[in-house]
Amino acid sequence: MNKRFLAGAAALASAAVLAGCGSSDSSATAADSGSPAASGGGVVRISGQNFAEAEIVADMYAGVLKKAGYTPQVKLVGTRDVYMATFPKSIDVVPEYVGGIVDFLLLKNDPKATIPTDSDPNAVISGAKTELSDAGITLLDPSQAKDTNAFFVTKKYSEDNNVTKLSDLSGKSVVLAAAPDCETRLDCGAGLTDKYGIKITKILPLGFATQQVYDSVLKGESQLGLTSTTDGTLDSQGLVLLQDDKAIQPAQNLVPAVSSSFLKAHPDVAAPLNALMAALTTEELTKLNAQVAVDRQDPQDVADQFLSDNGLS
């Protein structure tokens, strides 16, 4: 569903094409695949998933590290499993999500491990110190920007029923269009029922942020749909995201994951990456996603413009 499960919003993912990642194309010809230099500058190998949002952020990473004197090599792949198989051995930096990488490491060590539900990213990171240390991975400063499960209604439904946050649906009966596993999840159906008191009469298994989910809500077949907090397509479709005012979503803040050994040899990579994280917000990330998913702009151009506008390039 969310980044915890290795996927981005489908509406955004459809806009992602690996060939569109300018930093990947340019750096591949400019740098070899050998080990990075042991001092400032040199090659920095960046990987991650190849949906649109991750591609935009990877291009931003490449941009700020290039300014810092590095030669970025970007290679994006389909799922977290793929790059984690070689991270941090042959990968230096990954644009990550706090819950996503922490859950991955916890479940890798113990398939029955308890998954963190805290919405505070620093608390989640602190709780996974041992797993991160054992894996040789350091998480830098988490961003305000986060990409979690989120729920939407039509603008008309919002206005007619005075609904702007999930708690406004308490006691109301709704049909929910969502992913098949939503019913029992605390960050989905179970949380909406137990924490918000929403009466879900039926869950239509139409996926995560799919066009079928949007259409179901737009046609009135369902009142509530599942997407992500950074879905940039909602406004153009006449849909409204509801605030998770009781915080049932776990921490899925953007965060740079860096090879601990690479960071030790290249401590200067932390400052530009942390500055980038500080500049990003969920609202800004949603706008950037919309530029790709709705306006059909190139992810590299979107990333470059953001860096320029924020004095990061």
N, C-alpha and C positions, 0 to 999 in steps of 0.2 A: 504494500500500500504506500507508505511513505518511504523516506530514505532508509529507514530501518530495514526495509525489505527490498533494497537494491533497485528501486525504481523511482522515476520522477513522474510528475503529472503527465498523463498520456498526451494531453493536448500540447504540451511543451515538447515532449519527447519526439513528436512527429516532425518537429522542425529541425531536429538535430541530425546533422550529417557530418561524419568525421572529416570529410574533405574540406568542410567549411572552416575548420579550425586553422586560422592563418598562422598561429604560433607553431602549430605542429608541422605545417608545410615548410615554413621558413627555417625553423631550427633543425629540421631533419637534414637539410643540406649544409647547414653551417657548423654542425657539431658531430663528432663521432660518438660511438656508443661505449666508449671506454669509461673507466672510473673517473669521478670528478677530481679536480685539482685539490690539494690538501691545504690551500690557502684561499683568500678572498678571490672571487671570480672563478671562471672556468665553467664547465658544463653543470647544469642542474637538470636532473631528469624528473619530469612531472608526469603523473598518470592520474587516472580517475575514470569515472563513467562518462559515456558519450551521449547523454541526453542534453537538451539545449541549455538548461540552467548550469549544469556542470561544465559545459563547454565554454560558456561565457566567463565563469569564474576561473577556469583553467587559463584562459587567455589573459585574464587580469593578473593572475599569478605570474605568468610569463612576462607580462609587461613590466610589473614592478621589479621583478628580479633582473630583467634585462637592464633597467635603469640603474640597478645596484651593481652592474658590472658582470653579470652572469650571462651565459649563453643557454637559453632554455631549450630543452628537448621535450616536446609534449607528445604523449602517446595515450589516447583515450581508448577505453575498452567497454565491452557490454555490461559487465557486472562487477560488483565488489570482489567476488570470489577470484576473478581473473587477476586483478592487480595485487590483491593481498597475497597471492601465491608467491610473488617476488618482491613484496614490500616488507622490509626496507632493503633487501639484498641488492636489487638492481634498480630501485626507484628511490628518489631522494625526497620528493614532496608530493602530497596528494591533497586536493581540495576535498575536505570531508564534512560530515555532519556528526555532531557529538554522539547522539544516540546510535547512529548507524555503525560507527567504528567500534564504540564501546560494546554494543550488543554482539557484534561479530566476534570480538576477542573473547568475551565472556562465554558465548556459546561454543566457540572453538575449543575452549578449555574444558567446558562442561555443558553438554547438550541440555541438561536440566537446570542450568543456572537461572537464577531469578533476574529478570530484565529490569533495569532501573525505570521508574515511572516519574522521577523527579523532573520538574520543568526547569530547574536551575542547572544550567550547563556546567558551572564550576563545581557543583556538588557531584554531578555525574562523573566528571573528569577525576575529581579527588577520590571518588569511590573505586575508580579503576586504575589507581596508581600502579598496583602490582602487575596487572595484566599488560598495561602499556610499557612498563619497564622491562618485563620479560620479553615482550615483542620487539624491543628496541625502537619504540616509537614515542615521540614527544608531541603533545598537542600544544600549540601556541594559544594566543588569546582567542576565545570564541567571539563571534560577531553577535551584534543585536539581531541581525538577519537570521531568520529561522524558517525552515520549510517542514511544516508538520501537516498532519491530517487537518482538514477544515471542512465546514459544511456551509452550503449555500441555499438560498431560496430565490424566487423571482423578485424583481423590484416591486412588482404589484403586490405580491404576497406580503412583502416586508412593510409596505405602506398601508395596506388594508388591515393588517393585523398588528401594526406597531411592533414589528419584530426586527431588532438590530443585533441582538445577542442571543446565544443559545438558551440562557435562562428565561428569555421571553417566551420560549416554547414549553415551559414547564406546565404539565397537566394537559397539554394539547395532544391530539392524536395525529400522527403523520405517517405517510409512507416514505421510506428512505430508499433512494437509489444509491447503491454502494458496491464495494468489492464483496465477493462471496464469503470471506472470512470475517466480515464486519460484526456479525451478530454477537459474538462472545468476547470481542476485544474491548479493553477498558478505554482505549483511545478512539473507539468507534461506537457500535451499537450498545454495548454493555455500559459504557460511560455515559452515553446520552440518557439511558434509562435510569441507571443507579444514581448518578451525580446530578442530573438535571431534571429528572422526573418526567421526561418526555415519553409519551405513549407511542411506541413504534408498532403500528398494526401489521406492517409487512416490510420486509427488506427485499427489494428487487436486485438480484445479483447481476448488475450491469457493468461492474468494473470500477476502476479508480480514475476519475476525471476523464472518462471516455465521452465521445459524442453521444453515445446512448444514454449516459447519465444526464448530460445537459438536456437532451431532447425530452427525456422522461419528465424532468422538472418543468421545462418550458411548456410542455403539452398538458400539464396538470395531472399526469399519471402518478407522480409522486410530488410531495411538497418539499422534500429535503434531499440534497445531493451531496456526494462525497468528492472532495478535491484536495488541493494543497493550499497552504497560506500564500504561496507565491504564484498562484495561477493568474497569469496576465490576460486571460481571455474572457473573464467573467463580465466585466463592464460592457464590452462590445456585444455581449449576448443578452444584456438586460438582466443579469444575475447579480446577487449581492451576497458577499461573504459575511457570515455571522461571527461575532466575537466569542471566543472561548473564555468567557468571564470566570469560569470556575477551574480553569487550567487543567483539563483532563489530558492534554497533550504533553508527552515527555519532551525533554530537551532535544531538539534537532537543529541547533544553531550551527551555522557554518563555522568551520574551524580548520586551520592549516595543520595537517598531520605531517611531521617531518621525521626522517630517519635520525635517531638520536646521535649516531656516529657522524652523520653528515653535519648536523647542527653543531656538534662539538668542534668539527674542523672548520665550519663556516658559520660562526655565530652571527655574522652580519646579515644573514637571510631573515632573521626574526623581525627586525624593525620594519622593513617594507611590507611584509606580510601582515604584521599586526596593524600597521597603519591602514592597510586595505580593509581589514576586518572592521576597524573602527569607523570607516567611512560608509560601510554598507548597512542598510536597514531592510527590514522585510518589505516595506513599502517601495523602496528604491529597487530592490531585487525584482519585485513584481512588475514594475515598470520596464525594467530591462528585459524580462521574459516576454512581455507584451510586444516589445519592439521586434523580437525574433518571431514569436508565434503568430502575432496578428499583423504587424507591419512588414513581415518577411525581410527584415534587415539581417545582414550577415553578423553572426555572433562576434567575430573578431572586431568588426567596426563598432558594434555596441560596446564591447569591452574597452576598446581604445578611447572612445568618446567619454565613457565614464571616468577613466583614469585621467584624461585631460581635464575634464570639468572639475575634478577634485584635487588637482595638483599632484597627481601620483605618477605622472609619466614625464 
